[in-house]
Amino acid sequence: MLRRSLLVATPALLASSTVRANSDEIKIGNIMPYSGPASALSEVGKAEAAYIRMLNDRGGINKRLLNLITLDDSYSPPKAVEHARRLVEQDRVALMFSPLGTPSISATIKYFNDRKVPHLFAVSGVSRFSDPKAFPYTVMALVNYQMEARIYAKLIVKERPGGKIAVLYQNDDLGKDYLAGLRSFFKERYEQMVVAASYELTDPTVDSQVIDLKASGADALLVAGTPKFASQAIRKAHDLGWKAMIVLNVPSNSLAGTFQPAGFERAIGVITGAIGKDPDDHRLVGDASVADYRAFMAKYMPGANPSDSNIVFGYNVAMALEHVLTQCGSDLSRENIIQQALSLRSLALPMLPAGVVFDTSPGNHSMLTQMALQRWNGKAFESLGQVISGAED
C-alpha cells in the first residue's frame, strides 16, 4: 500500500494530527489507483500532490499548510472502503479530494455523504454520482459520461452521417453510462445506430471484442473504458485494417497509458475530448499559462511527461481546490467547504481550453458540462476548433 502524507511542517505541527483543520493545517484525504489496471490514471494524483507541494512552498492557503494523505487502492473497491474509513475515522480529514475510479467511488460515495464529509472533485463521470439529492456532499470533476457520450455522438453523426457506431465499453457503471447517453441521443434509432461489446477489468485483452465490432460494419468506434484496454483496441483496430473513426472517452485518453503503448503512429486520427490545454499545441507558443505550467512541471514533476492530459487535468483540479479553500477564508467547517465548492461561477482557469469553464451550484454537482475536441496527428493533438455541450437538445 502506498501512503503519502505531503506536508511541510515542524514536529510541533505534526503532533496536532488528530485535528481536521486548525490554525496551522488543512488535512485532506485522497484515494488513487497508483497500482493495478488503471494505474496510468494515477498521473492525476501525482500532479495534484505536486501542486499541493507548490502551494505549501508558498506558505499554504490562508496561512495554513495542506496535509494531503493519499492512499493506493489499486482500483479495488474493498481497498477503497478500507482507506475511506481510515481517512475519516483515524486521520480525521476535513475533506476528500479527487478520489479516482468509478468502482472505488461507487463503493465509498455513500459513506462520505452519510458522514457529511465534503467529497470534492471526484474523478468519474457516472451520472448518478452527481445527483444532488442522493449525494449532497459530492462534487464531480468530469463531464458526466452520458453528457460526454452525447458530445461524441453529435460529432460522429456530423462527420460520418448515417454511419453505425461501435462501442467497446467497460462492464460497470462507467461503460454503461455511455450507452445510456447514446440511447438518450438516438432515442428510437438507438438499436439501428449502435452496436456494443463489453469487457471485464479482469480480461487479458479486448482483441475478440474489436474483431466482432469490426465485423458489424460500423463506421466509428467509441471506446468507453480505461487506458489499458483503449490502447489494445487502437492497436487491434490498426492491425485489422479497420478504418473506423476512433473516439476515446476522457478516462482512456492518456498519452502515457494509451497512445504510447498503442503506438503513436497507429493512433493517428484518434479523437478525444479536451478538458485541459495541450502544452504541445503550436498555437499556444508564448501562452503565459502554458509557460507557467511548464515551469511547474520542471520544478515539481521533473522527469514526468508534461504533455500527458492526466497531468494537465490534475493541475487544473488542484487549482480548483486552491480556489475553494481560499474562498473558505478562516471558516474551514465542512459545511462551508461544500458551500464554496458548490459556488463556482464560470471559473476559467489558465490551463482550461478556451470556452471551457468550471461551474457548480446547489443544483449542479458536475464541474464540467462541455468539452473541446481534439485529434491526434502522430506527434500532438490538433484542436477541432469547437466546444460542444453535452446537454440534451
C-alpha positions as CSV (number, residue, x, y, z in Angstrom):
1,M,0.0,0.0,0.0
2,L,1.2,3.4,-0.9
3,R,0.6,6.1,1.7
4,R,1.9,9.6,1.2
5,S,1.5,12.5,3.6
6,L,2.6,15.7,1.9
7,L,3.2,18.5,4.4
8,V,6.0,20.9,5.0
9,A,5.7,21.3,8.8
10,T,7.5,21.3,12.1
11,P,7.4,18.4,14.6
12,A,5.1,20.5,16.8
13,L,2.6,20.9,13.9
14,L,2.7,17.2,13.1
15,A,1.8,16.5,16.7
16,S,-1.6,18.0,16.0
17,S,-2.6,15.3,13.6
18,T,-5.9,14.5,15.3
19,V,-7.3,17.8,14.3
20,R,-9.1,18.1,10.9
21,A,-8.4,21.8,10.3
22,N,-6.8,24.2,12.7
23,S,-4.8,27.4,12.6
24,D,-1.8,25.5,11.1
25,E,-3.0,22.9,8.6
26,I,-5.8,21.5,6.5
27,K,-6.0,17.8,6.4
28,I,-7.1,16.4,3.0
29,G,-7.8,12.8,2.1
30,N,-7.2,11.2,-1.3
31,I,-7.7,7.7,-2.8
32,M,-5.8,6.9,-6.0
33,P,-5.0,3.8,-8.1
34,Y,-1.2,4.1,-8.1
35,S,-1.1,0.4,-9.0
36,G,-3.5,-2.0,-10.7
37,P,-5.3,-1.9,-14.1
38,A,-6.0,1.8,-14.0
39,S,-2.5,2.9,-12.7
40,A,-1.9,5.1,-15.8
41,L,-4.7,7.4,-14.4
42,S,-2.7,8.0,-11.2
43,E,-0.8,10.7,-13.0
44,V,-3.8,12.8,-12.0
45,G,-3.0,12.2,-8.3
46,K,0.7,12.8,-8.8
47,A,0.1,16.1,-10.4
48,E,-2.3,17.1,-7.6
49,A,0.3,16.2,-5.0
50,A,2.9,18.2,-6.8
51,Y,0.6,21.2,-6.9
52,I,0.0,20.9,-3.2
53,R,3.7,20.8,-2.6
54,M,4.0,24.0,-4.6
55,L,1.2,25.7,-2.5
56,N,3.0,24.7,0.7
57,D,6.3,26.1,-0.5
58,R,4.4,29.4,-1.0
59,G,3.0,29.2,2.6
60,G,-0.1,27.3,2.0
61,I,-3.6,28.8,1.9
62,N,-4.7,31.5,4.3
63,K,-1.6,30.7,6.4
64,R,-2.4,27.0,6.7
65,L,-0.3,24.2,5.2
66,L,-2.1,21.5,3.3
67,N,-1.6,18.0,4.6
68,L,-2.5,15.6,1.8
69,I,-2.8,12.0,2.8
70,T,-3.0,9.9,-0.4
71,L,-3.6,6.1,-0.4
72,D,-3.3,3.5,-3.1
73,D,-6.4,1.4,-3.7
74,S,-5.2,-0.5,-6.8
75,Y,-8.6,0.3,-8.4
76,S,-10.1,-2.2,-5.9
77,P,-13.4,-1.2,-4.2
78,P,-12.6,-3.2,-1.0
79,K,-9.3,-1.4,-0.6
80,A,-11.1,1.9,-1.2
81,V,-13.6,1.2,1.5
82,E,-10.8,0.4,3.9
83,H,-9.0,3.6,3.0
84,A,-12.1,5.7,3.3
85,R,-12.7,4.6,6.9
86,R,-9.1,5.2,7.8
87,L,-9.0,8.7,6.4
88,V,-12.3,9.7,8.1
89,E,-12.1,7.9,11.4
90,Q,-8.4,7.8,12.1
91,D,-6.8,10.6,10.1
92,R,-9.9,12.7,10.5
93,V,-9.5,14.6,7.3
94,A,-11.5,17.8,6.7
95,L,-12.4,16.7,3.2
96,M,-11.9,14.1,0.5
97,F,-10.2,15.5,-2.6
98,S,-10.3,14.0,-6.1
99,P,-10.6,10.2,-5.4
100,L,-10.3,8.5,-8.8
101,G,-12.0,5.4,-10.2
102,T,-15.7,4.6,-10.8
103,P,-15.6,1.2,-9.0
104,S,-14.0,2.7,-5.9
105,I,-16.1,5.8,-5.8
106,S,-19.2,3.7,-6.2
107,A,-18.1,1.7,-3.1
108,T,-17.4,4.8,-0.9
109,I,-19.6,7.7,-2.0
110,K,-22.5,6.9,0.4
111,Y,-20.0,6.5,3.3
112,F,-18.7,10.0,2.8
113,N,-22.1,11.6,2.3
114,D,-23.6,9.8,5.3
115,R,-20.9,11.4,7.4
116,K,-21.2,14.8,5.7
117,V,-17.6,14.7,4.6
118,P,-17.0,17.1,1.5
119,H,-16.3,14.7,-1.4
120,L,-14.8,17.2,-3.8
121,F,-13.9,16.8,-7.5
122,A,-14.3,13.0,-7.6
123,V,-12.8,11.8,-10.9
124,S,-15.5,9.9,-12.5
125,G,-18.4,10.9,-14.8
126,V,-21.0,8.4,-13.7
127,S,-24.2,10.4,-13.9
128,R,-25.8,9.1,-10.7
129,F,-22.8,10.3,-8.6
130,S,-23.7,13.9,-9.4
131,D,-27.3,13.6,-8.1
132,P,-27.5,16.5,-5.5
133,K,-30.4,14.8,-3.6
134,A,-28.7,11.4,-3.3
135,F,-25.2,12.8,-2.7
136,P,-25.3,16.4,-1.4
137,Y,-21.6,16.4,-0.3
138,T,-20.2,15.1,-3.6
139,V,-19.0,17.3,-6.5
140,M,-17.7,15.6,-9.7
141,A,-14.7,16.7,-11.7
142,L,-15.6,15.3,-15.1
143,V,-18.4,15.8,-17.6
144,N,-20.8,13.1,-16.7
145,Y,-20.5,10.2,-19.0
146,Q,-23.9,10.4,-20.5
147,M,-23.2,14.0,-21.5
148,E,-19.8,13.0,-22.9
149,A,-21.4,10.3,-25.0
150,R,-23.9,12.8,-26.4
151,I,-21.0,15.1,-27.3
152,Y,-19.2,12.4,-29.2
153,A,-22.5,11.3,-30.9
154,K,-23.0,14.9,-32.1
155,L,-19.5,14.8,-33.7
156,I,-19.8,11.3,-35.2
157,V,-23.2,12.0,-36.9
158,K,-21.7,15.2,-38.4
159,E,-18.5,13.5,-39.7
160,R,-20.0,10.1,-40.5
161,P,-23.6,10.8,-41.4
162,G,-25.7,7.7,-41.4
163,G,-22.8,5.6,-40.1
164,K,-23.2,2.9,-37.4
165,I,-21.3,3.4,-34.1
166,A,-19.5,0.5,-32.4
167,V,-19.0,0.9,-28.7
168,L,-16.3,-1.0,-26.7
169,Y,-17.3,-0.5,-23.0
170,Q,-16.2,-1.4,-19.6
171,N,-18.8,-3.6,-18.0
172,D,-19.6,-1.4,-15.0
173,D,-21.2,2.0,-14.2
174,L,-18.5,3.8,-16.3
175,G,-19.2,1.9,-19.5
176,K,-22.9,1.5,-19.1
177,D,-23.4,5.3,-18.7
178,Y,-22.0,5.9,-22.2
179,L,-24.6,3.5,-23.6
180,A,-27.3,5.4,-21.7
181,G,-26.0,8.7,-23.1
182,L,-26.1,7.3,-26.7
183,R,-29.6,5.9,-26.1
184,S,-30.8,9.3,-24.9
185,F,-29.3,10.9,-28.1
186,F,-30.5,8.5,-30.7
187,K,-33.8,7.5,-28.9
188,E,-35.8,5.2,-31.1
189,R,-32.9,4.9,-33.6
190,Y,-30.5,3.5,-31.0
191,E,-30.8,-0.2,-31.9
192,Q,-30.2,0.8,-35.6
193,M,-27.3,3.1,-34.9
194,V,-25.3,1.4,-32.1
195,V,-23.6,-2.0,-31.7
196,A,-21.8,-2.7,-28.4
197,A,-19.4,-5.1,-26.9
198,S,-18.3,-5.2,-23.2
199,Y,-15.1,-6.3,-21.4
200,E,-14.3,-7.0,-17.8
201,L,-11.4,-5.5,-15.9
202,T,-10.0,-9.0,-15.5
203,D,-10.0,-9.7,-19.2
204,P,-6.4,-10.1,-20.6
205,T,-7.2,-8.4,-23.9
206,V,-10.2,-7.0,-25.9
207,D,-9.0,-8.4,-29.2
208,S,-12.0,-10.6,-29.7
209,Q,-14.4,-7.8,-29.0
210,V,-12.7,-5.5,-31.5
211,I,-12.8,-8.2,-34.1
212,D,-16.6,-8.7,-33.5
213,L,-17.2,-4.9,-33.7
214,K,-15.3,-4.6,-36.9
215,A,-17.4,-7.4,-38.4
216,S,-20.6,-5.3,-37.6
217,G,-19.6,-2.9,-40.4
218,A,-19.6,0.1,-38.0
219,D,-18.1,3.4,-39.3
220,A,-17.0,4.7,-35.9
221,L,-15.5,3.1,-32.7
222,L,-16.2,4.7,-29.4
223,V,-14.0,3.3,-26.5
224,A,-15.7,3.8,-23.2
225,G,-13.2,2.5,-20.8
226,T,-9.7,2.9,-19.3
227,P,-6.2,3.3,-20.8
228,K,-5.0,-0.3,-20.8
229,F,-8.0,-1.5,-22.9
230,A,-8.2,1.6,-25.1
231,S,-4.6,1.0,-26.1
232,Q,-5.3,-2.6,-27.0
233,A,-8.4,-1.5,-29.0
234,I,-6.4,1.1,-31.1
235,R,-3.6,-1.5,-31.8
236,K,-6.0,-4.2,-32.8
237,A,-8.2,-2.0,-35.0
238,H,-5.0,-0.8,-36.8
239,D,-3.7,-4.4,-37.2
240,L,-7.1,-5.4,-38.7
241,G,-7.0,-2.5,-41.1
242,W,-10.3,-1.2,-39.7
243,K,-10.6,2.4,-41.0
244,A,-13.3,3.4,-38.4
245,M,-13.3,6.9,-36.9
246,I,-11.9,6.1,-33.4
247,V,-13.1,8.2,-30.4
248,L,-11.8,7.7,-26.9
249,N,-13.6,8.8,-23.8
250,V,-11.7,11.1,-21.4
251,P,-10.8,8.4,-18.8
252,S,-8.9,6.4,-21.5
253,N,-7.1,9.2,-23.4
254,S,-3.8,9.1,-21.5
255,L,-0.7,9.7,-23.7
256,A,1.5,7.5,-21.5
257,G,-1.2,4.9,-20.7
258,T,-2.9,4.7,-24.1
259,F,-1.3,6.4,-27.1
260,Q,2.3,5.4,-26.3
261,P,1.7,1.6,-25.8
262,A,-0.7,1.5,-28.7
263,G,2.0,3.2,-30.9
264,F,1.8,6.9,-31.7
265,E,1.6,6.1,-35.5
266,R,-1.2,3.6,-35.0
267,A,-3.2,6.2,-33.2
268,I,-3.2,8.9,-35.9
269,G,-6.6,10.3,-36.4
270,V,-8.0,9.2,-32.9
271,I,-10.3,11.8,-31.5
272,T,-11.0,12.6,-27.8
273,G,-12.3,15.3,-25.5
274,A,-10.1,18.0,-24.2
275,I,-10.7,19.3,-20.7
276,G,-7.2,20.9,-20.5
277,K,-4.9,22.8,-22.8
278,D,-2.4,20.8,-24.8
279,P,1.0,22.1,-23.9
280,D,2.3,21.0,-27.3
281,D,-0.3,22.9,-29.3
282,H,1.8,25.1,-31.7
283,R,-0.9,27.9,-31.4
284,L,-0.1,28.2,-27.6
285,V,3.6,29.1,-28.1
286,G,4.0,32.2,-26.0
287,D,0.9,31.5,-23.9
288,A,1.7,32.6,-20.4
289,S,-0.4,29.9,-18.7
290,V,1.5,27.1,-20.6
291,A,4.8,28.7,-19.7
292,D,3.7,28.7,-16.0
293,Y,2.6,25.1,-16.3
294,R,5.9,24.0,-17.8
295,A,7.8,25.8,-15.1
296,F,5.7,24.0,-12.5
297,M,6.5,20.7,-14.2
298,A,10.2,21.4,-14.3
299,K,10.4,22.1,-10.6
300,Y,7.8,19.8,-9.1
301,M,7.5,16.9,-11.5
302,P,10.9,16.6,-13.2
303,G,11.0,13.6,-15.5
304,A,7.2,13.4,-15.9
305,N,5.6,14.0,-19.3
306,P,4.2,17.5,-19.4
307,S,2.1,16.5,-22.4
308,D,0.1,13.9,-20.5
309,S,-3.5,15.1,-20.3
310,N,-3.9,13.4,-17.0
311,I,-1.2,15.7,-15.5
312,V,-2.9,18.8,-17.0
313,F,-6.2,17.6,-15.6
314,G,-4.7,17.1,-12.1
315,Y,-3.1,20.5,-12.3
316,N,-6.5,22.1,-13.1
317,V,-8.4,20.2,-10.4
318,A,-5.8,21.1,-7.8
319,M,-6.1,24.8,-8.8
320,A,-9.9,24.5,-8.4
321,L,-9.3,23.1,-4.9
322,E,-7.0,26.1,-4.2
323,H,-9.8,28.4,-5.3
324,V,-12.3,26.7,-3.0
325,L,-10.1,26.7,0.1
326,T,-9.1,30.3,-0.5
327,Q,-12.8,31.3,-0.7
328,C,-13.4,29.5,2.6
329,G,-11.2,32.0,4.4
330,S,-11.0,31.2,8.1
331,D,-14.1,29.1,8.1
332,L,-13.0,25.5,7.3
333,S,-16.1,23.8,8.6
334,R,-17.3,21.0,6.4
335,E,-20.5,22.9,5.7
336,N,-18.6,25.9,4.4
337,I,-16.2,23.8,2.3
338,I,-19.1,22.2,0.5
339,Q,-20.9,25.5,0.1
340,Q,-17.8,27.1,-1.5
341,A,-17.3,24.1,-3.8
342,L,-20.9,24.5,-5.0
343,S,-20.4,28.2,-5.7
344,L,-18.0,28.0,-8.7
345,R,-19.3,30.5,-11.3
346,S,-17.8,30.2,-14.8
347,L,-14.3,29.6,-13.4
348,A,-12.0,29.9,-16.4
349,L,-8.7,28.5,-15.1
350,P,-5.5,29.2,-17.1
351,M,-5.0,25.7,-18.3
352,L,-8.6,25.0,-19.4
353,P,-9.3,25.2,-23.1
354,A,-10.8,28.4,-24.4
355,G,-14.5,28.3,-23.8
356,V,-14.4,25.6,-21.1
357,V,-15.2,26.6,-17.6
358,F,-15.9,25.0,-14.2
359,D,-19.4,25.8,-12.9
360,T,-21.2,24.4,-9.9
361,S,-24.4,25.3,-7.9
362,P,-26.5,23.5,-5.3
363,G,-28.4,22.0,-8.3
364,N,-25.4,21.2,-10.4
365,H,-22.8,18.9,-8.9
366,S,-20.7,18.4,-12.1
367,M,-18.0,21.0,-12.7
368,L,-17.9,20.4,-16.4
369,T,-20.8,20.2,-18.8
370,Q,-18.9,20.9,-22.1
371,M,-15.7,19.8,-23.8
372,A,-13.4,20.9,-26.5
373,L,-12.5,18.2,-29.1
374,Q,-9.1,17.3,-30.5
375,R,-7.5,14.8,-32.9
376,W,-4.1,13.0,-32.6
377,N,-1.8,13.7,-35.6
378,G,1.0,11.3,-34.6
379,K,3.0,13.9,-32.6
380,A,0.5,16.1,-30.9
381,F,-3.2,16.8,-30.6
382,E,-4.8,19.2,-33.0
383,S,-7.8,21.2,-31.8
384,L,-11.0,20.6,-33.9
385,G,-11.9,24.2,-33.0
386,Q,-15.2,23.7,-31.2
387,V,-16.6,23.3,-27.8
388,I,-19.6,21.1,-27.6
389,S,-22.2,20.9,-24.8
390,G,-23.4,17.6,-23.5
391,A,-26.9,18.9,-22.6
392,E,-29.8,17.2,-24.3
393,D,-31.2,19.1,-27.2
